[in-house]
């Protein structure tokens, strides 16, 4: 039933998804907390 998974790196794909999710969360946190200050400091 799962013959199609034999040539597919399930753990690798799962780990990449976890890394991308963490990176996205971290990026959103930095963007949301820093951007108003960073943007205004850069523009003046």
Biopython code that builds the backbone (N, CA, C, O; Angstrom):
import numpy as np
from Bio.PDB.StructureBuilder import StructureBuilder

atoms = [
    (1, "UNK", "N", (0.823, -1.207, 0.000)),
    (1, "UNK", "CA", (0.000, 0.000, 0.000)),
    (1, "UNK", "C", (0.863, 1.266, 0.000)),
    (1, "UNK", "O", (0.510, 2.272, -0.615)),
    (2, "UNK", "N", (1.990, 1.196, 0.695)),
    (2, "UNK", "CA", (2.871, 2.357, 0.758)),
    (2, "UNK", "C", (4.117, 2.174, -0.113)),
    (2, "UNK", "O", (5.189, 2.688, 0.206)),
    (3, "UNK", "N", (3.965, 1.451, -1.194)),
    (3, "UNK", "CA", (5.098, 1.203, -2.080)),
    (3, "UNK", "C", (5.650, 2.496, -2.664)),
    (3, "UNK", "O", (6.851, 2.596, -2.915)),
    (4, "UNK", "N", (4.798, 3.478, -2.882)),
    (4, "UNK", "CA", (5.261, 4.721, -3.494)),
    (4, "UNK", "C", (6.151, 5.530, -2.553)),
    (4, "UNK", "O", (6.833, 6.455, -2.993)),
    (5, "UNK", "N", (6.150, 5.189, -1.257)),
    (5, "UNK", "CA", (6.970, 5.921, -0.293)),
    (5, "UNK", "C", (8.411, 5.412, -0.237)),
    (5, "UNK", "O", (9.261, 6.041, 0.393)),
    (6, "UNK", "N", (8.694, 4.286, -0.886)),
    (6, "UNK", "CA", (10.030, 3.704, -0.783)),
    (6, "UNK", "C", (11.099, 4.626, -1.362)),
    (6, "UNK", "O", (12.210, 4.687, -0.835)),
    (7, "UNK", "N", (10.782, 5.334, -2.424)),
    (7, "UNK", "CA", (11.762, 6.225, -3.034)),
    (7, "UNK", "C", (11.651, 7.657, -2.549)),
    (7, "UNK", "O", (12.253, 8.564, -3.124)),
    (8, "UNK", "N", (10.882, 7.858, -1.496)),
    (8, "UNK", "CA", (10.640, 9.223, -1.025)),
    (8, "UNK", "C", (11.156, 9.370, 0.396)),
    (8, "UNK", "O", (10.875, 8.529, 1.250)),
    (9, "UNK", "N", (11.899, 10.418, 0.651)),
    (9, "UNK", "CA", (12.481, 10.650, 1.968)),
    (9, "UNK", "C", (11.453, 11.339, 2.861)),
    (9, "UNK", "O", (11.403, 12.567, 2.928)),
    (10, "UNK", "N", (10.632, 10.540, 3.547)),
    (10, "UNK", "CA", (9.547, 11.093, 4.352)),
    (10, "UNK", "C", (10.095, 11.892, 5.526)),
    (10, "UNK", "O", (9.636, 13.000, 5.801)),
    (11, "UNK", "N", (11.081, 11.322, 6.217)),
    (11, "UNK", "CA", (11.651, 12.029, 7.366)),
    (11, "UNK", "C", (12.346, 13.322, 6.939)),
    (11, "UNK", "O", (12.256, 14.341, 7.624)),
    (12, "UNK", "N", (13.031, 13.268, 5.815)),
    (12, "UNK", "CA", (13.691, 14.476, 5.321)),
    (12, "UNK", "C", (12.686, 15.555, 4.970)),
    (12, "UNK", "O", (12.897, 16.730, 5.270)),
    (13, "UNK", "N", (11.595, 15.158, 4.335)),
    (13, "UNK", "CA", (10.558, 16.126, 3.975)),
    (13, "UNK", "C", (9.893, 16.685, 5.226)),
    (13, "UNK", "O", (9.606, 17.880, 5.301)),
    (14, "UNK", "N", (9.648, 15.820, 6.207)),
    (14, "UNK", "CA", (9.033, 16.268, 7.455)),
    (14, "UNK", "C", (9.949, 17.246, 8.184)),
    (14, "UNK", "O", (9.491, 18.274, 8.683)),
    (15, "UNK", "N", (11.250, 16.926, 8.245)),
    (15, "UNK", "CA", (12.210, 17.791, 8.938)),
    (15, "UNK", "C", (12.333, 19.138, 8.226)),
    (15, "UNK", "O", (12.459, 20.171, 8.883)),
    (16, "UNK", "N", (12.298, 19.141, 6.908)),
    (16, "UNK", "CA", (12.345, 20.399, 6.159)),
    (16, "UNK", "C", (11.116, 21.238, 6.463)),
    (16, "UNK", "O", (11.213, 22.458, 6.594)),
    (17, "UNK", "N", (9.950, 20.588, 6.577)),
    (17, "UNK", "CA", (8.729, 21.306, 6.914)),
    (17, "UNK", "C", (8.835, 21.928, 8.299)),
    (17, "UNK", "O", (8.422, 23.069, 8.505)),
    (18, "UNK", "N", (9.387, 21.180, 9.247)),
    (18, "UNK", "CA", (9.566, 21.696, 10.602)),
    (18, "UNK", "C", (10.507, 22.899, 10.586)),
    (18, "UNK", "O", (10.233, 23.914, 11.226)),
    (19, "UNK", "N", (11.611, 22.784, 9.860)),
    (19, "UNK", "CA", (12.584, 23.887, 9.801)),
    (19, "UNK", "C", (11.962, 25.123, 9.163)),
    (19, "UNK", "O", (12.152, 26.236, 9.655)),
    (20, "UNK", "N", (11.221, 24.939, 8.068)),
    (20, "UNK", "CA", (10.598, 26.082, 7.406)),
    (20, "UNK", "C", (9.543, 26.735, 8.291)),
    (20, "UNK", "O", (9.406, 27.958, 8.299)),
    (21, "UNK", "N", (8.796, 25.918, 9.037)),
    (21, "UNK", "CA", (7.792, 26.456, 9.948)),
    (21, "UNK", "C", (8.448, 27.275, 11.047)),
    (21, "UNK", "O", (7.984, 28.368, 11.372)),
    (22, "UNK", "N", (9.520, 26.756, 11.617)),
    (22, "UNK", "CA", (10.233, 27.470, 12.672)),
    (22, "UNK", "C", (10.836, 28.766, 12.129)),
    (22, "UNK", "O", (10.779, 29.804, 12.788)),
    (23, "UNK", "N", (11.404, 28.704, 10.946)),
    (23, "UNK", "CA", (11.993, 29.894, 10.344)),
    (23, "UNK", "C", (10.922, 30.947, 10.054)),
    (23, "UNK", "O", (11.145, 32.141, 10.256)),
    (24, "UNK", "N", (9.778, 30.502, 9.588)),
    (24, "UNK", "CA", (8.677, 31.415, 9.315)),
    (24, "UNK", "C", (8.176, 32.072, 10.593)),
    (24, "UNK", "O", (7.915, 33.275, 10.617)),
    (25, "UNK", "N", (8.044, 31.282, 11.655)),
    (25, "UNK", "CA", (7.595, 31.829, 12.934)),
    (25, "UNK", "C", (8.602, 32.834, 13.472)),
    (25, "UNK", "O", (8.224, 33.900, 13.960)),
    (26, "UNK", "N", (9.864, 32.500, 13.386)),
    (26, "UNK", "CA", (10.910, 33.402, 13.862)),
    (26, "UNK", "C", (10.937, 34.678, 13.033)),
    (26, "UNK", "O", (11.063, 35.772, 13.581)),
    (27, "UNK", "N", (10.820, 34.544, 11.724)),
    (27, "UNK", "CA", (10.795, 35.719, 10.857)),
    (27, "UNK", "C", (9.606, 36.617, 11.141)),
    (27, "UNK", "O", (9.735, 37.841, 11.147)),
    (28, "UNK", "N", (8.447, 36.016, 11.377)),
    (28, "UNK", "CA", (7.259, 36.806, 11.696)),
    (28, "UNK", "C", (7.423, 37.522, 13.032)),
    (28, "UNK", "O", (7.008, 38.671, 13.181)),
    (29, "UNK", "N", (8.025, 36.846, 13.994)),
    (29, "UNK", "CA", (8.250, 37.453, 15.305)),
    (29, "UNK", "C", (9.184, 38.653, 15.190)),
    (29, "UNK", "O", (8.902, 39.722, 15.732)),
    (30, "UNK", "N", (10.291, 38.472, 14.484)),
    (30, "UNK", "CA", (11.252, 39.565, 14.308)),
    (30, "UNK", "C", (10.613, 40.707, 13.525)),
    (30, "UNK", "O", (10.752, 41.872, 13.897)),
    (31, "UNK", "N", (9.913, 40.374, 12.443)),
    (31, "UNK", "CA", (9.283, 41.389, 11.611)),
    (31, "UNK", "C", (8.254, 42.185, 12.413)),
    (31, "UNK", "O", (8.189, 43.411, 12.317)),
    (32, "UNK", "N", (7.450, 41.471, 13.206)),
    (32, "UNK", "CA", (6.380, 42.128, 13.953)),
    (32, "UNK", "C", (6.881, 42.965, 15.106)),
    (32, "UNK", "O", (6.271, 43.984, 15.432)),
    (33, "UNK", "N", (7.979, 42.565, 15.737)),
    (33, "UNK", "CA", (8.461, 43.296, 16.901)),
    (33, "UNK", "C", (9.476, 44.368, 16.525)),
    (33, "UNK", "O", (9.531, 45.414, 17.171)),
    (34, "UNK", "N", (10.270, 44.129, 15.501)),
    (34, "UNK", "CA", (11.383, 45.024, 15.186)),
    (34, "UNK", "C", (11.063, 45.988, 14.059)),
    (34, "UNK", "O", (11.627, 47.081, 14.007)),
    (35, "UNK", "N", (10.178, 45.610, 13.162)),
    (35, "UNK", "CA", (10.046, 46.376, 11.933)),
    (35, "UNK", "C", (9.668, 47.838, 12.142)),
    (35, "UNK", "O", (10.278, 48.690, 11.496)),
    (36, "UNK", "N", (8.702, 48.198, 13.002)),
    (36, "UNK", "CA", (8.380, 49.630, 13.165)),
    (36, "UNK", "C", (9.593, 50.439, 13.607)),
    (36, "UNK", "O", (9.852, 51.514, 13.067)),
    (37, "UNK", "N", (10.341, 49.928, 14.590)),
    (37, "UNK", "CA", (11.527, 50.649, 15.060)),
    (37, "UNK", "C", (12.625, 50.641, 14.007)),
    (37, "UNK", "O", (13.230, 51.675, 13.725)),
    (38, "UNK", "N", (12.877, 49.483, 13.431)),
    (38, "UNK", "CA", (13.948, 49.370, 12.441)),
    (38, "UNK", "C", (13.612, 50.224, 11.206)),
    (38, "UNK", "O", (14.482, 50.904, 10.663)),
    (39, "UNK", "N", (12.377, 50.183, 10.782)),
    (39, "UNK", "CA", (11.992, 50.938, 9.604)),
    (39, "UNK", "C", (12.091, 52.430, 9.831)),
    (39, "UNK", "O", (12.602, 53.153, 8.975)),
    (40, "UNK", "N", (11.609, 52.906, 10.976)),
    (40, "UNK", "CA", (11.659, 54.347, 11.253)),
    (40, "UNK", "C", (13.083, 54.813, 11.493)),
    (40, "UNK", "O", (13.444, 55.931, 11.127)),
    (41, "UNK", "N", (13.906, 53.947, 12.118)),
    (41, "UNK", "CA", (15.290, 54.321, 12.370)),
    (41, "UNK", "C", (16.059, 54.388, 11.060)),
    (41, "UNK", "O", (16.954, 55.221, 10.913)),
    (42, "UNK", "N", (15.731, 53.536, 10.119)),
    (42, "UNK", "CA", (16.442, 53.521, 8.858)),
    (42, "UNK", "C", (16.012, 54.696, 7.970)),
    (42, "UNK", "O", (16.814, 55.214, 7.193)),
    (43, "UNK", "N", (14.756, 55.110, 8.086)),
    (43, "UNK", "CA", (14.268, 56.138, 7.182)),
    (43, "UNK", "C", (14.686, 57.545, 7.623)),
    (43, "UNK", "O", (14.646, 58.479, 6.822)),
    (44, "UNK", "N", (15.089, 57.704, 8.897)),
    (44, "UNK", "CA", (15.485, 59.050, 9.375)),
    (44, "UNK", "C", (16.987, 59.195, 9.356)),
    (44, "UNK", "O", (17.510, 60.248, 9.720)),
]
sb = StructureBuilder()
sb.init_structure("model")
sb.init_model(0)
sb.init_chain("A")
sb.init_seg("    ")
for serial, (resi, resn, name, xyz) in enumerate(atoms, 1):
    if name == "N":
        sb.init_residue(resn, " ", resi, " ")
    sb.init_atom(name, np.array(xyz, "f"), 0.0, 1.0, " ", f" {name:<3s}", serial, name[0])
structure = sb.get_structure()
